Each structure stands twice: as C-alpha cells, then as structure tokens.
C-alpha cells in the first residue's frame, strides 16, 4: 500500500463522478485510508455501489453544473458525515469528435461539466473552509492534452486547460487560508468506460499502447494512490501542481524516433 492505514483519518472527502471508473477507485482508496467519503453524481444506483464497501460512505445525487443544488448537496453530506475537508473534482464528460462536427450543445455540455462544475464545487468548499477558518484540499482531475491539445478533443482539451488555470489560480489565492489545490493528469487508464468510448476498436487500443513509453495502460489503483497522496499530509507542501501519471505518453519521442522500440 502506498500510504499507511489511517493516513486520512478525520477527513471528510467528497468525490464527484464517484459512481464508476476513476472516481469509484479514488473514493474507495480514500475510505480505506480512514476518510469518511461522499460520492456525488447524477445517478444514485452506481453511487450506492461505490459506497457499499466503505465504513463511512454517503451517496448524494446532484449535477455539478447546478450551483444551488450543489450547495444543498454539501449540506446533506455535512449533516451525514461532518464538515467536508477534501474535494476531488473528477466529474467529466468527453467523446471524440472533429471540431467542425461538434454541436453547440456538445460544446456546452462538456465545458459545463468539466470547467463550470469544477469551479462551482471548488467555490462551494472554499467558502465553507474559509468561513470555518479551516484548511483543506482540492484535487482536480485533468488530462495532458490540456497543454498539448489533441485532435478530436477540442471541447475537453479547452475545458481541462481552464481547469489547470483554475487550479493554479486558486492555489495561490487560497493558500493563506491553508487550502491546497492540485491537479492530477492520468494517461490512458483501462477503465470500463474509457474502453467502451475511446478505444473499443482493438486497432485503436494497440495504437494507443504503442504511444506509451511504458507500453501499457495505467490502472485505476495507480491513479487512486496518486490522488490519495496529493490530498494527504504527505503532500503538505505541494500546491498548484499538476502530477502527470501517464507512463510518459505525453512526452516528445524525438525527431528520429529513438524513444520508440
């Protein structure tokens, strides 16, 4: 195990998009380390499945694009588990599409979930922590194409780039309140959702693995471990940072291809 048992004892964490994939893995790891964990999403059934194995878990339905509902959701979590100390902004929307084919509704949906939702959730926790005079932690899940761009991801890349800027801005602005704000950029992780939406075609899957210097997809547990570290006291002097966990996939391979097999 990456961190010792009890490393997050006393924390109350809220994980958005916690009903599946990386959100579920992160929520369960935070719970294993002693945190009380609430998971937030639009469908109750997968949220209930996530908290089934937690000692102290709570599921709350909400859409991260609705700030008034989010305020009520935070109230529900705090009535059940206590004051929220830790937020993981994992909720996201994505699909591969060429920019000229992207509809205004598609653009707004992804920007709304990823960028607006991250800000609304962060603002809600920030206000509460500042009012209590208590520090806390915010972790935003982004992607490396936030700074490289990437064909087929104009909506998601734009939104994630905004989240990186938001992360660094809030890290500086809220540091005086003892609130740390970091981001985590996973590479290709072989979750059920990603496999179905992004590399269902075996040829696409093989091509993606070929672009990763470590020659494999990452695991949900590896990302959960990284997330747990960033919100723990072991990362107490880390804020405004983006931790990349992608097997080296985003790095330049070199003009002559010497970085490839």
C-alpha positions, -999 to +999 in steps of 0.1 A: +000+000+000+012+035-009+001+052+023-002+038+058-036+028+072-053+058+089-034+083+068-066+102+061-083+096+094-105+126+103-110+137+067-144+141+051-140+138+013-164+145-015-157+128-048-176+140-078-183+115-106-178+088-079-201+062-094-177+045-116-141+043-130-115+065-115-140+083-092-150+050-077-114+038-073-104+071-056-133+071-033-126+036-021-089+043-016-097+074+005-121+054+025-096+026+030-072+052+044-097+063+070-116+092+054-154+094+055-163+096+018-193+111+000-197+104-037-217+127-059-233+121-093-265+122-113-275+085-109-280+070-074-275+033-082-238+034-092-231+058-063-247+033-039-225+006-054-194+027-047-201+033-010-212-003-004-177-013+008-169+019+028-170+021+065-184+056+064-199+065+030-227+086+017-242+090-018-257+123-030-274+130-063-266+163-079-255+178-112-222+197-109-235+223-133-261+235-108-246+256-081-278+259-060-282+221-060-245+217-051-249+239-020-278+217-009-257+186-016-228+198+005-254+205+033-266+169+030-231+155+031-221+176+061-253+166+080-244+130+075-206+129+077-194+162+092-178+192+076-162+185+042-124+189+043-114+174+009-128+176-026-119+155-056-133+171-088-135+140-110-168+145-129-162+148-166-178+145-200-159+135-231-163+120-266-141+120-296-153+143-324-139+166-351-142+202-342-163+210-373-188+184-363-192+195-327-226+210-319-230+240-296-249+217-272-220+192-272-195+220-265-216+235-237-222+201-221-185+193-218-175+228-207-203+229-183-194+196-165-156+199-166-149+236-162-181+251-146-186+221-124-151+221-111-154+258-103-188+255-087-177+226-065-144+243-055-161+276-047-186+258-025-160+241-005-137+271-005-164+293+010-171+268+037-135+262+047-128+300+047-159+306+069-147+279+094-111+291+094-101+256+084-077+244+058-084+217+033-075+201+000-089+202-036-078+178-063-088+184-099-086+155-124-074+169-158-056+154-189-023+161-206-040+173-237-049+204-217-015+218-226-007+199-258-042+199-275-053+169-294-074+162-325-110+151-315-108+167-281-114+204-287-142+206-261-125+185-235-090+200-240-103+235-238-122+227-206-093+209-190-069+238-199-093+260-180-092+237-150-054+238-150-055+276-149-082+274-122-060+250-101-030+273-101-050+304-095-069+290-065-037+275-052-022+310-048-054+328-039-064+303-012-030+294+002-034+320+030-064+300+041-045+268+043-063+253+013-041+233-011-053+229-047-036+205-071-044+185-102-038+150-114-035+142-151-040+105-158-029+090-191-048+062-208-063+041-179-081+009-189-114+016-172-147+001-185-160+035-196-128+045-214-125+012-231-161+014-244-160+051-255-124+058-266-107+025-277-133+000-283-116-008-316-087-032-309-066-014-336-071+019-317-062+003-285-030-012-298-021+022-314-026+039-280-004+015-262+022+019-288+024+056-279+031+050-242+068+046-235+060+021-206+040+001-232+008-004-211-023+013-198-023+026-163-045+010-136-073+026-115-053+018-084-023+037-095-044+068-101-062+063-067-028+060-050-016+093-066-048+110-056-046+099-020-010+111-018-019+146-031-047+151-006-027+137+023-004+155+047+025+138+030+020+163+002+015+192+026+040+214+008+026+207-026+001+232-041-007+245-076+010+214-091-002+191-119+010+155-113+011+135-146+006+098-144+006+086-180+036+063-185+054+090-203+028+092-231+027+130-235+064+134-238+081+142-271+095+110-286+122+128-306+126+137-342+144+105-351+121+082-331+148+069-309+124+069-280+104+042-297+110+005-299 
